[in-house]
Amino acid sequence: MSDNNNNNNNEEEYESYCYLCRRSETVTGPQIKLPNNVSVCKDCMQKSFDTFGDNPLQFLDFAKMPNINLSQFMNFDDMFNSKKVKKKKKNKAEQEEKLPELSLENIPAPHKIKAMLDEFVVGQEHAKKAISVAVYNHYKRVITDTMDDIEIEKSNMLMLGPTGCGKTYLVKTVARLLNVPLAITDATTLTEAGYVGDDVESILSRLLSVADNDVEKAERGIVFIDEIDKIAKKKETHTRDVSGEAVQQGLLRMLEGAEIEVPVGAGSKNPLVPMETINTKNILFICGGAFPEIEDIIKRRLSKQSSMGFNAELKDKYDNHDNIIQEVTLEDLREFGMIPEFLGRLPVMFTLDALDKDMYIKILKEPKNAILKQYKKLLALDEVDLCFDDSAYEEIATLAMEKKTGARALRAIIEKFMLDIMYEIPRDDSIGRVTITGDYIKGKGAPVIELRGTNI
């Protein structure tokens, strides 16, 4: 008797996924059971039967039929190879209380959005102010839908900045603070329809998946298209540009706002995959890219007026300019390879600053989830206090600047010198405090270890 109860409890922990469209049973409703634990949703089964020309079972309507278990009548054990998938457990926060949806009463003002961003993102004051205002205006437009019969246009954004300066992290933080669905996609995988790669509709398919296949919820979400500079027009090419200008043209309708058919649970359209229609009028699109070669274009434009003589601007004036990307204009982007129609649909454009030494040190110290705070918490679980002196912060920032990969370099540097510490400390219960110095990071010394009650 107890074995039967255990089996029933185990079955309740699992949910079925459609073999064709990969949607779960919580989305599609009860599914049709096939041999060897294979399930197919009623939509896909109906479409499968409808594709037959002279279908003797055209009178069947699977949507109105009760739960069907064909495995009781058929035995094709070798046809499929399926696995059971456990139901996703809800987070504690979701179980306790869901955050309220955005409304005019609870949408935070721009200064409040920026204040929340300040807790997680260091520096980038102009970028945080720009994204706070754009997001606030966008969601006012979405919530009110209209204002005195004056239609407010979308505030799609284009952000430019060197690698590792916080573009993706900024968007992730905004979406989390506002409790809206966020889909992050990479423009490098997109190609023109009909070619190998993802169609532009796959962006919305990902957003729909993040919104638990709720179309209404997805239509109020945010889409962040990263590496947007990788779809620039190819120069001097004699073949069809299927991953450059063609992708920009494919994105035009989506950015402006249109009714677009989206495959559910798949990256491309398929006759057996159910389709949903999504209106992109209220979806906020944010595009980001490093545009690595645009500095040369900007320098050429700025140095055209250079001359010789006293008080003249020299050609090498901007060679050592770290943040020359702040001088970017639409003409520079057009020369880079972005088409005018695409740029016109991204009215809000702003740049992020390259990280300097002081910003690296602040990134190590100030954010709520700073990487050094993470290590301090890990060692605190072993009842060990981890400290860093000023020389350690300076040396980490210097090494990070040499790597020229932005804030991503910090993790690699810290992982390297923390390896031995994280390995040795759990072996000795008498250690009470470890202080990291600049000499240890340079490889010229050892960390300062204090035993409980004794200083060595």
Secondary structure, DSSP 8 states (H G I E B T S, - for coil): -HHHHHHHHHHHTEE-BBTTT--BHHHH-S-EEETTTEEE-HHHHHHHHHTSTT-TTTT--GGGS---BGGGT---TTT-----EE-----HHHHH-------TTTS--HHHHHHHHHTT--S-HHHHHHHHHHHHHHHHHHHHS-BTTB------EEEE--TTSSHHHHHHHHHHHHT--EEEEEGGGB--TTSSSB-THHHHHHHHHHTTT-HHHHTT-EEEEE-GGGGS--SS--S--TTTHHHHHHHHHHHH--EEEEETTSSS--TTS-EEEEEGGG-EEEEEE--TTHHHHHHHHHGGG---STT---GGGGTT-TTGGGG--HHHHHHHT--HHHHHT--EEEE-----HHHHHHHHHSSTT-HHHHHHHHHHTTT-EEEE-HHHHHHHHHHHHHHTSTTHHHHHHHHHHHHHHHHHGGG-TTEEEEEE-HHHHHTSS--EEEETTEE-
